[in-house]
Each structure stands twice: as C-alpha cells, then as structure tokens.
Amino acid sequence: MRKIFFILLSLLCFTTAGHAQQFFQTEGDTVTLLVPEDLELLKVPVRDSRLLKVGDDVHQGDFLGLFTDMHHNKITVTAGVSGHVTYINEGLYGKYTNVPAGAVLLKIEKQELLTSVQGSSGASERLSLRNVFDNLVESTGIYALIVDSKLTWTEGLGRVLMMSVGALLIYLAIAKGFEPLLLIPIGMGAVLSNIPLAFINDEGGILYYIFNVGIQSGVFPLLIFMGVGAMTDFGPMIANPKTSLLGGAAQFGIFGALIGALVLSQYVPGINFSMKDAASIGIIGGADGPTSIFVASRLSPALLGSIAVAAYSYMALVPIIQPPIMKLLTTEDERKIKMTQLRYVSKREKIIFPLVVIVLCALLLPSAAPLIGFLMFGNLMKECGVVDRLSDTSQNALINIVTIFLGLGVGSKLSAEKFLNIETLGIIVLGLIAFSLGTAGGVLMAKFMNLFLKQKINPLIGSAGVSAVPMAARVSNKVGLEADPHNFLLMHAMGPNVSGVIGSAVAAGVLLAVFM
C-alpha cells in the first residue's frame, strides 16, 4: 500500500496542470528530467544564493524549473522523489534558456530518506554576515529587475513598463472618471502581476487562481451577464423594435476583426492565428468583455488573457474612442435630430420578453444559451417583481464581487512576459479596428434607415449598438447634447445598446456552433 501511495504521489508531482506530457523518465534508481517539447526555461532552483550543482540533495516536492511554451503558458516542474543530483546540463539548465524537445537537463539518483546535517562548517559559513546581507539584497525586487533585465528586457524594463501601464489605468479611473469599476481592478492586477519575485501571478499565487477558477472556466462572464440582465431595462427596445437593427449592424466589427486576424496571419511574420483564434479575436468588436472571455475560453484558451485585456480596455475607453468616429460620420444637422417620446411598455410585455428570447435561443442557437440564458434570467428576476431580494443581490452585491475579481484576473494578464509579444500587440490593434468598425456600422445603419423612415432616427444612437451597457448609450447622449443642449437621447440609445448585448451573444453562439 505504501508503494502504491508513493508511486501515485510521484506521478502527481511529476505532472503539471494542463500539461499532459511527462517531464521524467525512470531507469532503475535514476530519474531523468527531460523536456517533452520546445520550451523556454524561465526559472531554476537557487540554493543559498547559488545554482543547483552535482552532489546536491533534492527532496520530494522541491522546485526544479519553471517553463513556458509557445503560447506563453507556464509549466512548473517539481521533484517526485528524494535523492542526489548526479548530472546537470549546465549549457541548458539556466534562466531564459531555450530548451529543445528531448533535451536532458538533470539526473537524480533516488534515495529513500535524506537528512540534513545541522551545525556544519558549511552551515556556519552560510550564516555569515556577508552572506546574510547578500541574500537580503538579492531578495529585493530592485535587484531582480536589474539582473533579469540583462537576460531579457521583458523581465526588467518590461515589468517597469507594464507597472506604469497599470498606474496609468488607475490614474484614468480616479482623475478622469473613465469606468473606475473596471480600470481600478485591472490596473491593480497589472501592477501586482509585474512585481518581481512576488510570484502572485504564478502557480500558487492568488491572481493565478482568480484567473483560472473564475475567468478561464467561464464562470465570471456568466455571473456578470446575470447581473447585467438584472440591471437592464429592455423597455426602450421593445417600445421601438427597429432600433434592434442598429445593435445588429454594430456587430459588423466582429466579422471585420475575424478577417483582419487571418490577414495578419498571412502577411505578418511571427503571427499565426487559426480560424478559432480569429473568431475569438473578432468578438472584441462587440465591446463585450464577458462574451469575449466566454468564447475565447472555449475556442482559443491560449489567447484568453490577451483577448480579455483588449476587450475590457476598449470597453473602458468607450468615451475616448467613439466620439471622434461618431462626429466624423454625421453632420451637424443629423446630430440635432430629435426623436419622439417612446411608448409605454407594460409589465406583462417585459416579463414575456425574456421568456420568448430564451425559448427562441434554445430552439435556434443552443450554443448561445449560456450567455443569453443568464442575461434573460437576470432580467426576469428584475421584471417579475416577486424575487426582489434575488434581483437586488444580482445587480449589486454579486456583480460587484465578481467585477473585483474579474478585473484583477484580467489585469494579471498584463504581465510583461505575457503581454509584450507580437501576437498580443496584434490582438490589441485588431480589437481597436473591430471596435471602430462596430461603432461605424451602427451609425451608418441609422443613416441608411433614415432614407426610408418618416420619423428620422438620430444616427448617434447607432454607435450604442455595441454592447458596452450603459457606457455607449451615455456617450451617444453626451455627443447629442453637445450638438443641442435640449436633445436627450439616452433612453432612445438604450434600445440599440441592449440589442447589442443580445446581438453579440448571438454572434458568439454562431461562432461557437461553427468552430467548436
């Protein structure tokens, strides 16, 4: 029984989360650490301010190396046995070394029990004042930045750059009021994940578990959708159904970004997006963070962090990005168009609407059912009037808690080693193009509809067709007030805004149905 337990424990220690291949081979009493695929070795064990060497003891569970694969996923390797180091490949077993597949890094001769001798001359030497001072200096983040910067700029200057980006996001949230509920957690996550030697973003760190448990699993996006549904009034869209066409037109950016991702893969060296990757990137065009995360977690998990950062960054920057596009595509007279007051929508209509949408979704597009289902479930709790406690929890306490952790998890992907690469920068550029196309699509659709409508639509509300609720509607209203201080467009803009939420979820369902 003890042998079986020992074997199981060894296998557990020899494997890493999400990595199916073995790093170890055992021949008799010798365990060999070899690399199953081309990887980069990020960190190696340090003993008393020196690297591991032949003759050192290794205890079961000791850290042996931190690797990263081509998708920037981290893989931690620990010892599953105790023994003595008999061989080290000094040419490859070092920080920031590219290790080819099949390379042998070290060998361990197994021992049943290892003991450490206390009070030896070596131990007294290690406790010297100089060594204590050296260890203290080398444990500081400043020292790590200086030393690591000599090896690779992303671990030195890159960390400083990304911490500055995090600080900038926090500044914009506090000083400028740009979506502080999003930017403050994201900015703080960026700062924390780039602190040297803190390992907050590595396996075992709090941000690692926040991202994997809540974001990568898709739980947080669905809870956010439920809260959004509980806070959303679909009345403006029900009262003026034609505005839902604007929400549909604003999804043009999704397919524009999808095509753009394939074009980049074709012509830009170092970028190789698959169709699933392109579909995941395209969802950014809907300016819907939860939907982007949900789709990426299923179609392209390797790009999930970059896509989440891009989606939430552009959601938060709606007040900066949209107005220039809106003003460019409209005339002064168009921006002054006044719309008639919306009709009254009964409570019965508001209760029936989410039920009808769920039934249609289940029958026509089951792949979108998780997103639309949670959105409509939250809205039903709000409109039915008999579960006020549940509705209040969904639109206040629950969504606030999830927003905190979601922001921290997204910010954790702003670590220098994850963010500062050509694929991530390509996603950021594509996301901006997609979001701009979505904004333009809604405005141009409104202008097109005005060719046939007797009661004209103010084209500014078309920009609210992206699903950033209610930020995009507020921006439409603000730009309208700049043209005419008496022209209030907020409630009219909420129609395409909430239809944009449904539209992005439907587009996500289509992509999932096609590519999964």
N, C-alpha and C positions, 0 to 999 in steps of 0.2 A: 504493500500500500504506500509505503514511504517513497519507493522508487517511482511509482506511478505519479504521485504528487510532485516529486522532483522534476520529472520529465515535463509534466504539464506547466509547472512554473517556469521552466527553462524556455519552453515554446512561447509562453506569454511574454517573457522578457525579450525574446529574440525578434518578436514581431513589432511592427509599429502600426498606429491607427491608420486605416485607409490604404495600407501598403501590403499587397498580397504576397510579394516575393520574399524569400528568406535571405538574410544577410550572412548566415553562418553555415559552415559545413563542419561535421564532426567525424574525425577518424581516430578511433581509439580514445586516448585521453587528450588529444589535441583538438581544440576548437579554432577554426579559421574564420576571420572576419573578411568577407569579400563583398564586392559591390555588384548587385544584380543588373544594373543598368547605368548608363552615363549619368553621373550626378556631380554636384559641387559640394565639397566638404566645407561647411561654414565654421564649425567649432570642434575642437578636440579637447580631451581632458587635460587639466593642469593640476599638478601635484606640487604643493609648496613652491609656487612661482616657477615651476619648470614643467616641461612636457613629459608625458609618459615615456619611459625607456625600458629596454630589455632588462628583465630581472625584477621589475616592479610587481607587486601583488595587485590582483584585481579581485574584488569581492562581488558576489552576486548582486545585481541591481545597479552597479556602478555605470556612470555615463561613459560611453565610448565614442560618440560622434553625433553631430547634427548635420544632416544633409539637406539639400534642396534639389528637386527635379526640374525638368524643363518648364514646368508650369508654375514654378516658384512655390510648390508645396513643400513644407518642412517635414523631415523624417528623423525622429530621434531613435538612436540605437543604444541599448543598454545591455550589459552582460547578464547572461542567464546562468553562468557558473562562476565559481571562485577558482582562482589559480594564479600561475606565474606567467608573465609575458615572456615568450621565448623568441619572438621575431616582430620587428616593426619595419614597415616600408617607409623609410624616412623621406624618400622622394615624393611620396603621395600623401602621407599622413600628416597634413599640416593645414592651417586655416586658409580658406578661399582657394583650395586646390581643386582643379577639375579632374575627377577620377573616372577613368573609362570602365565600361562594363567588364566584369570578370577580374578586376584588379584585386590582389590580396593586400590588405592593409596591416593586419597583425595576426599573431597566433598566440593562443593561451593554452598552457598545459594545465589541465584540471587538477584541483586538489579538493579533497572532501572538506577540510577545515583549515582556515587561515587565521593566524593570531598575529597581533601587532605587539612588538616589544616596546614597552614604555621606559622612558628614562635613559635611553641610549645616548651615546655621544652625538649621533646624528640628530636626535630629537632636541638636545640642548642647543645644538648649533642652529636649528631651525627657529628656536625661540630667542635668538639673539636680537638686540635692539635694532640693528640694521635691517634684519630680515622682517621684523615686525613693521618697521617704517616703510620698507619697500612694498610689503603686502598691502599696507594701508593705501599707499599711493596708487598701486596698480589696481586697487578695487574701486577707484573713483571713476565716474563717467567721463571726466575730462581726459584722463589718461587713455581710456578706451577709445575715445574719439580721435585722439592724436595718433595712437598706434594703428588703429583699424583704418584710418584714412590713408596710411601709407600702403595698405594692402589693396583696398578698393574704396573708391570715393563715395560709394553709396552708404558704406558703413561709417564714414566720418563726416565729410561735408554734406553728404546726402541726408543724414539724420538731422543735422542742424537746419538744412533747408526745409525738411518736412515738418519739423517742430515750429519753424517760422510760419509755414502754411497753416498749421493748427492754430497758432496765436492770431493769425490774420482772420481766420474764420470766427474766432471768439470776439475779436475786435468789431467785425462787421455786425455780429449779433447784438453786442452790447451798445456800441456807439451809433450804429446806423439803423438798428432795429430790423435787420434782414433775417426773418424767420429764426428767432433765437431758440425756439423749441427744438429745431433741428441742428443749427450751426454750433451751439454751445456743446452738446454732447459729442458731435462729430469732431469739433476742434480739440476737445479734451482727449478724445480717443486717439487722435493723431499725435498729440504731444506725448501721451503716456506710452504709446507703442514704439516711439523712437528714442526713449531714454536708454542709453547704453547700460548693459549688464543687469537691467531690471527684469528682463525676460517676461514681462507682463503679457506679451503677445505670442510667446512660445508655448508649446505644450506644457500644461501645468499652470499657466498664468490665467488670471481672471478674464482677460479680453479674449483669449483663445476659446474658453468655454462659452462665453457670451455669444461669440460669432458662430461656433459650431452647433450649439444647442438651440439657439433661437433663430439665427438667420439661415444657416446652411440647411437646416431641417425644414425651413419654410413656415415655422410656427408663428414667428413675429409678424410676417406680412399678412397672414390671415387674421390675426387678432387686431392688427391695425385696420384692416378692411371692415371688420365688425364694428369697431369704434367709429370709423368714418361713416358707415351706414347709419349708426345711431345719432350722429350729429347732422346728417344731411336731410334737407327738405327737397323731395323730388317734385314738389308742387309746381315750381316755375316751368319745369319740363313738361309736366302733364298739362298745364294750362296752355302752353304754346308748343305743341309737339314738333313743329317744323324746325325748331332750334336744335333738335337732336341730330339733324343733318350736319350742323356745324361741328358737333362733337365727333361725328363720323369722319368728316373731312380732315379734322385735325390729326387723325391717325395716319395721315399720309406720310408723316415723318418717320413712322415705324418702318415702313417698307422702303423709304428712301435710304435710311441708315443701313438696312439689311443689304441693299445693293451696294452701298458705299463700302461696307466691310469686305464684300467679295472683291471689289475693285482694288482696295488696298492690298489684299492678299495677293492679287495678281501682279501688282506693279511695285510694291514697296518691299525691299529685302528685309528679312527679319520678322515679317508679319505673315502669319499663316492661319487665317481664320477658316474654320469649317463652316458648312451650312448651318449647323446647330449654333456655332459661335455667333455667326452673323445674325441669326434670328434672335438670340439673346441680347445682342447689342442693339438691335433695332427697337426693342421695347422701350429703350431710353427715350425715344422720340415722343412717347406718350406722356412724358414728365410724371410718371407714376412709379415712385420708389418701390412700394410693396409688390406691384406686379412685376417689375424688373427683377427683383430678388427671387420671386416665386418661379419665374420662367428660367432664369439662369441656374437656379439650384437643380433644375431637372434636365436642362439641355446642355449646359456648359458650366459645371461646378468649378472648373479651373479658373474661369474668368469672373466668378461671382463677386469677388472683392472689388475688382476694378469697375464692374458694371454698377454695383451698389453705390460706390463713391460717385461715379459720374451722374447717376440718376438723382441722388439726393442733393448733390451740389447744384445741379440745374434747377431742381425744384425750389431750392432756397434762393436762387438768383433770378427767379422769375421777374421781380421788379426791375432788374437791370437789363435783362436780355430782351424782354418782349416789347417795351415801349418804342425803341427805335424801329423795329420791324413793323409795328402797327402804324406808326406815323408815315413810314416810307410807302406803304401800300394803300393808304387812304388819303383823301383830300380833306381840306378843312370843312367843307360843306357836309361831307359824309360823316365826319366825326361829330357834327352837330345834330344829326338826325335824332328826333325824339320819338320814342316808341310808346304805344298806348298801354294803359294800365292792364295788367294781367287779370284774367277772370278768377273768380273764387273757386278753389278746388276743395271738394268735400272730403270729410274724414274717410268716408267709405271708399272713395277713389284711391286715397293714399294707402289704405290697408290692402285693397285688392292688387295694387300695382306690384309690390314686391313678390306676392304670391304668383302672379302671372309670369313675371320675369323668371322666377326660379323654375316654374314648370316648363317654360319655353327653352330655358338653358338646358335643363335635364334631358329634354327630348331632342334638341337640335345640336347642342355643343357640350357634351358631358365633360370634356377636358377643362372647360372654364368654370365648371360647377363649384370648385372650392372657393375661388375668388368671388364670383357673383353670388354664390350661396351665402357666404359670410357677410357680404355687403348688404344683401337684402334681409338677412336675418337681423342684423343690427337695426336696419330701418324699420322692420316690422315691430321690433320691441319698442321703438320710439313712437310709432304711429298708433299702435293698438290701444295704448293708454291703460293697460291693466298690469304691466310689469315695470312700473316706473323705477323701482329700485335696480332692476337689471339694466334698464336703459341708462340710468344715471351712472352706474358703475362702468358700463361700456364706454360712455362718452367722456368720462372724467378720470376716475382712479386707474382703471385698467389701461386705457390708451396712453395715459401719462407715464405709467410704469414701463410699458412696452416701448414707448418713444425714447425714454432714457437709455434703455439697454440697446435698442436698435441703433441709436446714434453712436453710442460707444463702440458697438460692433462694426459699424460702417467705418468709423474713424480709425479702428485698428488696422484696416486695410490700407491706410495712408502711411504705413511704414516704408522707409526708403527702399529696402530691398524688394518689396512687392510693387511699389508704385513707380519707381524710376526705371522703367524699361520701355522699349519702343511699342510693345503691344498695348500697354496701359495708356500711353500717350495717344496712340491711335484711337482707342476707345473714347477717350476724353474729347478728341476732335470730332469723331463721328457723333457722339452724343450731342455736342453743340449744334452740329449741322442738322441732326434729326429734330432737335427741339425747335430750331428756327423754321424748318420746313413744316412742322406741325402747327406752329403759330401762323405761318403764312397761309397754310392750307385752309384753316378756319376762316381767316379774314377774306380770302379770295372766294370761298364758297358763299359767304354772305353777300359779297358784291355780285356774284353770279345770280343768286336767288333774287336780288333786287331788280333784275331785268324782267322778272315775271310777276312780282308781287305788287299789289296796290298799296298795301301798308308796308313801307320800307323797313328793313332791318338795319340797325346801326352796325356797320362792319366791325366795329371794335369788339363787339361781344363774340365774334368768331374766334378771336385769339384765346378766349376762355374755354375753347373746345379741348385743350389739353387738360389732363385730369389732375392738375395741381389744385385741389379744392381746399379752401376757397381763394387761394392766393391769386390765381389767374383772373377770377371774377372781380376781385378787388382792383387789380391792375387795369382791367377794362373800364371800370367805373372811374378810376383816377384819371386816366387819359381822356375820358369823355368829359369830366368836369373841367379839365384844363382847356378844352375847346369851348365849353359852355357851362358856366357855374351852376346852371339850373337843370342840367341834363343828368339825371340819376339813372345809371344803367345796371346797378348791382343785381337787382332781382332778375332782370332780363338776362344778364350774363350767367346767372346761376343755372339757367336751363341748359346751355351747351356745356357748362362746366361739369354738371353731374352726369350728363350724357357722355361726356368724355371719359369719366370713370368707367362707365359701363362699356364704352367703345374700346378702351384699352384692355379691359378684361376679356372682351370678345376676341380682340386681335390676338391676345395671349393664348386664348383657347384654340384659335385656328392654328397658330404656330406649333403649339403642343401636339395637336391632333396630326399635323403633317409630319413633324420631325421626330416625335418620340417613338 
